[in-house]
Amino acid sequence: GEHFGEMTNINQSLTTLGRVITQLSGGLTSGICYRESKLTRLLQDSIGGNSTTYVIATLSPAREAAEESLFTVKFADRARRVKQNVFA
């Protein structure tokens, strides 16, 4: 019950984060869906604001995790393509 609800919320937040990263990596600067999850609201200034942000992607060498590792690499590549104008 409670654990399932928590997992659902985490998955929703990660899905929204993925959408935001996809929008930003595509050059979109307005209409970004930051408000759709607490996670993206908290990270809004880091991923869409005036800052330099690093993403660390961890992969598993296990054969069973190959699909998940591929998704992680694709996400990291999209995140790498996000360009910010950082002002000192």
C-alpha positions as CSV (number, residue, x, y, z in Angstrom):
1,G,0.0,0.0,0.0
2,E,2.2,2.8,1.3
3,H,5.4,1.5,-0.3
4,F,3.6,1.1,-3.7
5,G,2.4,4.8,-3.5
6,E,5.9,6.0,-2.7
7,M,7.3,4.0,-5.7
8,T,4.6,5.5,-7.9
9,N,5.5,9.0,-6.8
10,I,9.2,8.4,-7.4
11,N,8.6,7.0,-10.9
12,Q,6.3,10.0,-11.7
13,S,9.0,12.4,-10.6
14,L,11.7,10.6,-12.6
15,T,9.5,10.6,-15.7
16,T,8.8,14.3,-15.3
17,L,12.6,14.9,-14.9
18,G,13.2,13.0,-18.1
19,R,10.6,15.1,-20.0
20,V,12.1,18.3,-18.7
21,I,15.6,17.2,-19.7
22,T,14.3,16.3,-23.1
23,Q,12.6,19.7,-23.5
24,L,15.7,21.5,-22.5
25,S,18.1,19.4,-24.6
26,G,15.9,20.2,-27.6
27,G,16.4,23.9,-27.1
28,L,13.0,24.7,-25.6
29,T,13.2,27.5,-23.1
30,S,9.5,28.3,-22.3
31,G,6.6,26.1,-21.3
32,I,8.9,23.6,-19.4
33,C,6.8,21.4,-17.1
34,Y,8.8,22.0,-13.8
35,R,5.6,22.1,-11.7
36,E,4.5,18.6,-12.5
37,S,6.6,17.1,-9.7
38,K,8.3,18.1,-6.5
39,L,11.7,16.9,-7.8
40,T,11.7,19.1,-10.9
41,R,10.4,22.0,-8.9
42,L,13.4,21.6,-6.5
43,L,15.8,21.2,-9.4
44,Q,14.4,24.0,-11.5
45,D,17.1,26.5,-10.8
46,S,19.8,23.9,-11.2
47,I,18.7,22.4,-14.5
48,G,17.0,25.4,-16.1
49,G,18.6,28.3,-14.4
50,N,21.8,30.2,-14.0
51,S,24.0,27.4,-12.8
52,T,26.4,24.7,-13.9
53,T,25.0,21.3,-13.2
54,Y,26.7,17.9,-13.4
55,V,24.9,14.5,-13.8
56,I,26.5,11.3,-12.7
57,A,25.1,8.2,-14.4
58,T,25.8,4.9,-12.9
59,L,25.6,1.7,-15.0
60,S,25.6,-2.0,-14.1
61,P,27.9,-4.4,-15.8
62,A,25.2,-7.2,-15.3
63,R,23.7,-8.6,-18.5
64,E,20.3,-8.5,-16.8
65,A,20.6,-4.7,-16.5
66,A,21.6,-4.0,-20.1
67,E,18.3,-2.4,-21.0
68,E,18.2,-0.2,-17.9
69,S,21.9,0.8,-18.5
70,L,21.0,1.8,-22.1
71,F,18.2,4.0,-20.9
72,T,20.6,5.6,-18.4
73,V,23.1,6.3,-21.1
74,K,20.4,7.9,-23.3
75,F,19.2,10.0,-20.4
76,A,22.8,11.2,-19.6
77,D,23.3,12.1,-23.3
78,R,20.1,14.2,-23.3
79,A,21.2,15.9,-20.1
80,R,24.7,16.6,-21.6
81,R,23.0,18.4,-24.4
82,V,21.2,20.9,-22.1
83,K,22.9,24.3,-22.6
84,Q,22.7,27.0,-20.0
85,N,23.9,30.6,-20.0
86,V,25.8,30.8,-16.7
87,F,26.6,34.3,-15.5
88,A,29.3,34.9,-12.9
